[in-house]
Amino acid sequence: MDPPSIIPPVRVLIRTRPAQLQKIHPSLDQADTKLIEKLCVELSITDKTKINHLITTTSDEKKKLKERVDIVFDYGVPTNECQPQVVAYSVKVDGSLLTIKQLFNPQIKPIVNQTVEGWRTTNSKYGYSFPGRTDVRRRRLDLGDALSVSVPGT
């Protein structure tokens, strides 16, 4: 079943694993962007000028022996919008194909929007622009997982 096309303005959360991203590109810095591009094709997003990659975070879930990657991007969301609608997907990569499962949880929207605002505030505190390569900066600043997207039940 094909995922539905989405209509802007909407904030998108992609949940995947590092191993899935490595199937796209060996470098996380490029794989996340390529995954967004592939998902846009699957969701019938044709106007790439409306895409704004906000955050990529890698969470280490040592107790479960898994790592998780969360990628957040805006599709047509005005820069001053603080609480846009949010849609979330779990994505697996199989060759050139994506397996996309929409995630439903009433807590997704507030958690994702709060996370974006947290990154915006943190970047401002350190004098960085937002959005930016927040995943790389987080490793440099050693902020840990305090600002990762944590959606229960996913």
Buried (B, 14 or more C-beta within 10 A) or exposed (E): EEBEEBEBBBBBBBBBBBEBBEBBBEEBEEBBBBBBEBBBEBBEBEEEEBBBBBBBBBBBEEEEEEBBBBBBBBBBBEEEEEEBBBBBBBBBBEEEEBEBBEBEEEEBBEBBBBBBBBBBEBBEEEEBEBBBBBBEBBEEEEBEBEBBBEBEEB
